[in-house]
Structures are given as C-alpha cells and as structure tokens.
C-alpha cells in the first residue's frame, strides 16, 4: 500500500491564535477518506498556537515557545482525537526530535 504524508502547518490549523476546529474537521475528513486507499501519516503543527490560547505567554522567547508547545500539545491531540472519534478511528502520536533523524537505526523505526 502506498503511503501519503499530510503536513498541516500552524497557519492552516489555527485562526486568531486558536485551533480552527471546522478546518481541523475537514483535514480529518480528508485523512479518513484517503485512509481507504493509502497508508496515511498526518504530520501537524499547532501546539504553540494551542498553548498560546491557554497561557498567553510571549511567543518570541525560546522558553515561552517551549512552555506554549508543552501546554498546547495535549490540547491539540485532544482536539484531533475528538475529530477522529467521529469516524471511530483511534489516534496516537509520535514526538520526534532532531536526533531521531540523525540516527539510521531510529529513522528506520518510523518507516
């Protein structure tokens, strides 16, 4: 089965520093349709924006961005889970770092 990778950036996923829930639902709907024919991987941004909606920290500072991402990641994943639940599809996440791509052994695990 062929694999498709869908990358959703923050600009698509957010609107006025909040998750654009209708847009997210459309992304999930498209993903579900593609899953009937392809192995689909959904790569998403948006954790910082989701965290900003909750915490309102300074996004320009590195520590602020990290705190926003940490707070926003569970918000983002919960939003995705709710959308995929509509289609009775289980979700999971894999958080990758730069080091994961510098190691052949690690990279192979994700193929």
Residue pairs with C-beta under 8 A, 6 or more apart in sequence:
1 38
1 39
2 38
2 39
3 38
3 39
3 40
3 41
4 34
4 38
4 39
4 40
4 41
5 40
5 41
5 43
6 27
6 30
6 31
6 34
6 40
6 41
6 42
6 43
7 43
7 44
8 27
8 42
8 43
8 44
8 45
8 46
9 45
10 45
10 46
10 48
10 49
12 20
12 23
12 27
13 19
13 20
13 23
13 24
13 27
13 44
13 45
13 46
13 49
14 20
14 46
14 49
14 50
15 23
17 49
17 52
17 53
18 49
18 50
18 53
19 46
19 49
19 50
19 53
19 75
19 76
19 79
21 79
24 79
24 80
24 83
25 83
25 86
27 42
28 80
28 83
28 84
28 86
28 87
29 87
31 40
31 42
32 84
32 87
32 89
34 40
35 89
44 76
44 80
46 72
46 76
47 68
47 69
47 72
47 73
47 75
47 76
48 59
48 65
48 68
48 69
48 72
49 72
50 71
50 72
50 73
50 75
50 76
50 79
51 57
51 67
51 68
51 69
51 70
51 71
51 72
51 73
51 75
52 59
52 68
52 72
53 72
53 75
54 71
54 72
54 75
55 67
55 68
55 71
57 64
57 67
57 68
58 64
59 65
59 68
73 95
77 91
77 93
80 91
81 91
84 90
84 91
94 110
96 110
99 106
100 106
100 107
100 110
101 107
